[in-house]
Every structure is written in C-alpha cells, then in structure tokens.
C-alpha cells in the first residue's frame, strides 16, 4: 500500500463516501470556507503547471484546468480516488494527469511544476517532512507551495470538540504529537470508518516546511465571515475556534 497504511486504508474504505460528498457539494466547510479561501490565495493560475498533491477524486484539478492551468498533475495514494478522477465525465487527459502515487515519492521530474497545492492533505505519520522536500524538488526556482490543512493548534475530533472540556488540547498531547481518529458526519451522512489524521505542534509543522527550503509568505486561518454567522447560526455552533490553517510558501532561491 502506498503512503501511511492507516491513513490510506481509511481513505480507501471511505472513498465512495467522500466522492459522493464532494460531487454533491454537501460539505459546507469545503464549499463555503476552505475552497473560497484556497482559490483566493492561489490567484491567477493561467499557463501554470500545477501539482495537486492529495487530489482525491479530482475536483480541484478540474477547477484549476477550468481556470486556465496549462497542465495539472493529480497525485493520491488512494487508488479508488484516482480511478474516479480519471473516469469523471469532465476529465481532460490532455491537460490533467492522475497518478496513483505517494506525495513523499512523486513520479515527477525535478523542476517540472510552477505551483504545488496541498489541499487538506493529511499529515504524514512516517517521515512526515519528506513530502515537503519532494514538493521542493519538483518545483521550479521561485515556485510556490500552497498548503491548506486542519489547524494544528485548535483542531480536535468531533467527540472532543463537543465535550465540556474541549477548550484546550492537553499540552503533553499537543507537543508530543497526536492522532485523531474519527468518523465524519456530513449533511447527515456518516463515513463508514474513522479517518486517521496526525497532528504535530505548530513549530514542528512549520519547521518541516522551512527545512525543505521554503519561506512562508502568508498565513491565514479561513473562517466564517460575520455575515455568514448572521445569516446562518449553524456556524456559531460548529465553528467556535479556528479549524483550518492556510499557508502560502515560496521556494527559497
């Protein structure tokens, strides 16, 4: 099995669930918070060669192609996702290539892409910093890495988030690293098995990136706007602390 076995196995078992969620646009966090933030920081991608690292069923790759990317390479360790991406009715094999591979061992040549996008890519468990060195290897000089993930300081599993003492993560768990295993309930649909996500303290996570040769040029914490909270009280119940961290990084020259 490619990648970290526990992470990849969970995605394989949940593949149909996530494909249905993404294609049905059922995830409000994705549709209303993370996708708009990601596309805003990405900006104009016309003419760029892009790596979609952890591409899932390929929705972001298709969006980048629609926005004028010259070519997008989608890579994922989940074979079920790659098959779904390749067979989607809007798949464009002339401008999008999907490969079943590990982001820590990319099947791409050195200096072959202008931009790497890691969209909600779970952190690695074994040798977690290796992927960032791979991203640096395939990027052209002065290339960019955009990484959107669960917030290492504040994200907790749903059960912990709903408990009375969920305000803080135990300090020994935070600095020692922690694994969150949870089923996801999206629009009333429950994932078949628990997903596995590994979290590292912020200093460790950022050091993985900078050690690989990147400079962090922007940091954002995507969240509901005041207008969104006014219009839908659901956000006040389900977004009481930062859940996401978005980084824009430049390859050091």
MOLIN-V288739 format. One record per pair of residues at least 24 apart in sequence whose C-alpha atoms are under 10 Angstrom apart, sorted by the first residue. I is the first residue (numbers start at 1). GAP is how many residues later the second one is. Records with the same first field share a line. If there is no record, write none. Layout:
I: GAP ; GAP
This chain:
1: 76 ; 77 ; 78 ; 100 ; 101
2: 74 ; 75 ; 76 ; 77 ; 98 ; 99 ; 100 ; 101 ; 102 ; 103
3: 73 ; 74 ; 75 ; 98 ; 99 ; 100 ; 101 ; 102 ; 121 ; 122 ; 123
4: 73 ; 98 ; 119 ; 120 ; 121 ; 122 ; 123 ; 124 ; 192
5: 72 ; 120 ; 121 ; 191
6: 119 ; 189 ; 190 ; 191
7: 70 ; 71 ; 115 ; 116 ; 117 ; 118 ; 174 ; 187 ; 188 ; 189 ; 190 ; 191
8: 68 ; 69 ; 70 ; 71 ; 114 ; 187 ; 188
9: 68 ; 69 ; 184 ; 186 ; 187
10: 68 ; 171 ; 173 ; 181 ; 182 ; 183 ; 184 ; 185 ; 186
11: 45 ; 66 ; 67 ; 68 ; 69 ; 70 ; 180 ; 182 ; 183 ; 184 ; 185
12: 65 ; 66 ; 67 ; 68 ; 69 ; 181
13: 65 ; 67 ; 178 ; 179 ; 180 ; 181 ; 182
14: 66 ; 169 ; 170 ; 176 ; 177 ; 178 ; 179 ; 180 ; 181
15: 41 ; 42 ; 63 ; 64 ; 65 ; 66 ; 69 ; 176 ; 177
16: 41 ; 64 ; 65 ; 68 ; 175 ; 176
17: 167 ; 169 ; 172 ; 173 ; 174 ; 175 ; 176
18: 38 ; 39 ; 63 ; 166 ; 168 ; 173
19: 37 ; 38 ; 39 ; 40 ; 61 ; 62 ; 65 ; 66
20: 37
21: 165 ; 166 ; 168
22: 34 ; 35 ; 36 ; 37
23: 34 ; 35 ; 36
25: 162
26: 160 ; 161 ; 162 ; 163
27: 158 ; 159 ; 160
28: 158 ; 159 ; 207
29: 157 ; 193 ; 194 ; 195 ; 206 ; 209 ; 210 ; 214 ; 215
30: 90
32: 190 ; 191 ; 192 ; 196
33: 188 ; 189 ; 190 ; 191 ; 192 ; 195 ; 211
34: 85 ; 86 ; 114 ; 115 ; 187 ; 188 ; 189 ; 190 ; 210 ; 211 ; 212
35: 25 ; 84 ; 113 ; 187
36: 186
37: 111 ; 183 ; 184 ; 185 ; 186 ; 209
38: 79 ; 80 ; 81 ; 108 ; 109 ; 110 ; 182 ; 184 ; 208 ; 209 ; 210
39: 24 ; 25
41: 105 ; 177 ; 178 ; 179 ; 205 ; 206 ; 207
42: 73 ; 75 ; 102 ; 103 ; 104 ; 206
43: 24
44: 24 ; 25
45: 24 ; 25 ; 69 ; 70
46: 24 ; 25
47: 24 ; 67
48: 24 ; 65 ; 66 ; 67
49: 24 ; 46 ; 47 ; 63 ; 64 ; 65 ; 66 ; 67 ; 90 ; 91
50: 24 ; 46 ; 62 ; 63 ; 64 ; 65 ; 66 ; 67 ; 89 ; 94 ; 95
51: 24 ; 45 ; 46 ; 52 ; 55 ; 57 ; 61 ; 62 ; 63 ; 64 ; 65 ; 66 ; 67 ; 84 ; 87 ; 88 ; 94
52: 24 ; 44 ; 45 ; 46 ; 51 ; 63 ; 64 ; 65 ; 66 ; 67 ; 69 ; 94
53: 24 ; 48 ; 49 ; 50 ; 51 ; 53 ; 63 ; 64 ; 65 ; 66 ; 67 ; 68 ; 78 ; 82 ; 94
54: 24 ; 27 ; 28 ; 46 ; 47 ; 48 ; 49 ; 63 ; 64 ; 65 ; 66 ; 67 ; 68
55: 26 ; 27 ; 30 ; 43 ; 44 ; 62 ; 63 ; 64 ; 65 ; 66
56: 24 ; 25 ; 26 ; 27 ; 28 ; 29 ; 42 ; 63 ; 64 ; 65
57: 24 ; 25 ; 26 ; 27 ; 28 ; 29 ; 30 ; 31 ; 41
58: 24 ; 25 ; 26 ; 27 ; 28 ; 29 ; 30 ; 32 ; 33 ; 38 ; 39 ; 40
59: 26 ; 29 ; 31 ; 32
60: 57 ; 59
61: 24 ; 30 ; 31 ; 34 ; 35 ; 36 ; 37 ; 56
62: 26 ; 28 ; 29 ; 30 ; 33 ; 34
64: 31 ; 32
65: 26 ; 27 ; 30 ; 31
66: 26 ; 29
68: 27
69: 26 ; 27
70: 24 ; 25 ; 26
71: 24 ; 25 ; 26 ; 42
72: 24 ; 25 ; 26 ; 41 ; 43 ; 44
73: 24 ; 25 ; 26 ; 34 ; 35 ; 40 ; 43
74: 24 ; 25 ; 26 ; 27 ; 29 ; 43
75: 24 ; 25 ; 26 ; 27 ; 28 ; 31 ; 32
76: 24 ; 25 ; 26 ; 27 ; 30 ; 45
77: 24 ; 25 ; 26
78: 24
102: 29
103: 27 ; 28 ; 29 ; 31 ; 32
104: 24 ; 25 ; 26 ; 27 ; 28 ; 29 ; 30 ; 31
105: 25 ; 26 ; 28 ; 29 ; 30
106: 25 ; 28 ; 29 ; 31 ; 32
107: 27 ; 31
108: 26 ; 27 ; 29 ; 30 ; 31
109: 28 ; 29 ; 30
110: 24 ; 25 ; 26 ; 27 ; 28 ; 29 ; 30
111: 24 ; 25 ; 26 ; 27 ; 28 ; 29 ; 30 ; 32
112: 25 ; 26 ; 27 ; 28 ; 29
113: 24 ; 25 ; 26 ; 27 ; 28 ; 30 ; 31
114: 24 ; 25 ; 26 ; 27 ; 28 ; 29 ; 30 ; 31
115: 24 ; 25 ; 27 ; 28 ; 29 ; 30 ; 31 ; 134 ; 135 ; 136
116: 27 ; 28 ; 29 ; 30 ; 31 ; 133
117: 27 ; 28 ; 29 ; 30 ; 31 ; 131
118: 27 ; 28 ; 29 ; 30 ; 31 ; 128 ; 129
119: 27 ; 28 ; 29 ; 30 ; 31 ; 127
120: 27 ; 28 ; 29 ; 30 ; 124 ; 125 ; 126
121: 26 ; 27 ; 28 ; 29 ; 76
122: 26 ; 27 ; 28 ; 73 ; 74 ; 75 ; 76 ; 77
123: 26 ; 27 ; 73 ; 74 ; 75 ; 76 ; 77 ; 82
124: 73 ; 74 ; 75 ; 76
125: 54 ; 71 ; 72 ; 73 ; 74 ; 75
128: 70 ; 72 ; 77 ; 80
129: 75 ; 76 ; 77 ; 78 ; 79 ; 80 ; 81 ; 82 ; 83
130: 78 ; 79 ; 82
131: 77 ; 78 ; 81
132: 76 ; 77 ; 78 ; 79 ; 80 ; 81 ; 82
133: 75 ; 76 ; 77 ; 78 ; 79 ; 80 ; 81
134: 78
135: 74 ; 77 ; 78 ; 79 ; 116
136: 73 ; 76 ; 77 ; 78 ; 114 ; 115 ; 116
137: 75 ; 76 ; 114
139: 111 ; 112
140: 111
141: 109 ; 110 ; 111 ; 112
142: 72 ; 107 ; 108 ; 109 ; 110 ; 111
143: 71 ; 106 ; 107 ; 108 ; 109 ; 110
144: 70 ; 71 ; 72 ; 73 ; 104 ; 105 ; 106 ; 107 ; 108
145: 64 ; 69 ; 70 ; 71 ; 102 ; 103 ; 104 ; 105 ; 106
146: 70 ; 72 ; 100 ; 101 ; 102 ; 103 ; 104
147: 62 ; 72 ; 98 ; 99 ; 100 ; 101 ; 102
148: 71 ; 72 ; 73 ; 74 ; 96 ; 97 ; 98 ; 99 ; 100
149: 72 ; 94 ; 95 ; 96 ; 97 ; 98
150: 47 ; 48 ; 49 ; 71 ; 92 ; 93 ; 94 ; 95 ; 96
151: 48 ; 49 ; 50 ; 51 ; 70 ; 71 ; 90 ; 91 ; 92 ; 93 ; 94 ; 95
152: 25 ; 26 ; 46 ; 47 ; 48 ; 49 ; 50 ; 51 ; 52 ; 53 ; 90 ; 91 ; 92 ; 93
153: 46 ; 47 ; 48 ; 49 ; 88 ; 89 ; 90 ; 91 ; 92
154: 87 ; 88 ; 89 ; 90 ; 91
155: 25 ; 44 ; 86 ; 87 ; 88 ; 89 ; 90
156: 24 ; 25 ; 26 ; 43 ; 87
157: 24 ; 25 ; 26 ; 27 ; 40
158: 24 ; 25 ; 26 ; 27 ; 80
159: 24
161: 77 ; 79 ; 80
162: 75 ; 76
167: 73 ; 74
171: 30
173: 26 ; 27 ; 28
174: 25 ; 26 ; 27 ; 28
175: 24 ; 25 ; 26 ; 27 ; 28 ; 29
176: 24 ; 25
177: 24 ; 27
206: 41
209: 40 ; 42
210: 39 ; 40 ; 41 ; 42
212: 39 ; 40
213: 36 ; 37 ; 38 ; 39 ; 40
214: 34 ; 35 ; 36 ; 37 ; 38 ; 39
215: 33 ; 34 ; 35 ; 36 ; 37 ; 38
216: 31 ; 32 ; 33 ; 34 ; 35 ; 36
217: 30 ; 31 ; 32 ; 33
218: 28 ; 29 ; 30 ; 31 ; 32
219: 26 ; 27 ; 28 ; 29 ; 30
220: 24 ; 25 ; 26 ; 27 ; 28
221: 24 ; 25 ; 26
222: 24
